Amino acid sequence: LRLDLLAFLLAETRGFVWQREAPHVGALKLGGESCLVGGCRYGDNVEEEWLLTALALRFSELHPDLLFLLRDSMDGAYLLIEAADAIPDWLGPDNSANRVWIQGGQVLIVDEEPETRGGLRLERALAHLRAPASGVDYAADEQVQAAIQRRVH
């Protein structure tokens, strides 16, 4: 899967000149889960961050079981900032860690345990996403989806 993602990124960004460095992707095991971890230093060109977001959305459509957790070192869950007017009232910077994901071309918000300060531990978030309670759908509402889609197009 790592090689598929790297090939996808290379094909989709052929000829693109990155401000600081091209994205990198590595593989690791986290609590028994196989994970891909990537990064990109984009400097002042925040458009590179949004290009990678668009690519994550598209790649996740090709691999619908894959979950993407996107964050940056300055803003954390930057998807929430873009969709600030549409996110649920309970969700904010003090409880957003590991709650906002991309899967199957959609933004997901894990709304379990909303009172947990700091957000969810990664393992808890993955457990909720991998085995949601009956009838639970973590897809963010249409206003959130639309805000992110406007930004990446």
Secondary structure in CASP SS format (residue, H / E / C, confidence):
PFRMAT SS
TARGET T0000
AUTHOR 0000-0000-0000
METHOD secondary structure of the structure
MODEL  1
L C 1.00
R H 1.00
L H 1.00
D H 1.00
L H 1.00
L H 1.00
A H 1.00
F H 1.00
L H 1.00
L H 1.00
A H 1.00
E H 1.00
T C 1.00
R C 1.00
G C 1.00
F C 1.00
V C 1.00
W C 1.00
Q C 1.00
R C 1.00
E C 1.00
A C 1.00
P C 1.00
H E 1.00
V E 1.00
G E 1.00
A E 1.00
L E 1.00
K E 1.00
L E 1.00
G C 1.00
G C 1.00
E E 1.00
S E 1.00
C E 1.00
L E 1.00
V E 1.00
G E 1.00
G E 1.00
C C 1.00
R C 1.00
Y C 1.00
G C 1.00
D C 1.00
N C 1.00
V H 1.00
E H 1.00
E H 1.00
E H 1.00
W H 1.00
L H 1.00
L H 1.00
T H 1.00
A H 1.00
L H 1.00
A H 1.00
L H 1.00
R H 1.00
F H 1.00
S H 1.00
E H 1.00
L H 1.00
H C 1.00
P C 1.00
D C 1.00
L C 1.00
L C 1.00
F E 1.00
L C 1.00
L C 1.00
R C 1.00
D E 1.00
S C 1.00
M C 1.00
D C 1.00
G E 1.00
A C 1.00
Y H 1.00
L H 1.00
L H 1.00
I H 1.00
E H 1.00
A C 1.00
A C 1.00
D C 1.00
A C 1.00
I C 1.00
P C 1.00
D C 1.00
W C 1.00
L C 1.00
G C 1.00
P C 1.00
D C 1.00
N C 1.00
S C 1.00
A E 1.00
N C 1.00
R C 1.00
V E 1.00
W E 1.00
I E 1.00
Q E 1.00
G C 1.00
G C 1.00
Q E 1.00
V E 1.00
L E 1.00
I E 1.00
V C 1.00
D C 1.00
E C 1.00
E C 1.00
P C 1.00
E C 1.00
T C 1.00
R C 1.00
G C 1.00
G E 1.00
L C 1.00
R C 1.00
L H 1.00
E H 1.00
R H 1.00
A H 1.00
L H 1.00
A H 1.00
H H 1.00
L H 1.00
R H 1.00
A C 1.00
P C 1.00
A C 1.00
S C 1.00
G C 1.00
V C 1.00
D C 1.00
Y C 1.00
A E 1.00
A C 1.00
D C 1.00
E H 1.00
Q H 1.00
V H 1.00
Q H 1.00
A H 1.00
A H 1.00
I H 1.00
Q H 1.00
R H 1.00
R H 1.00
V H 1.00
H C 1.00
END
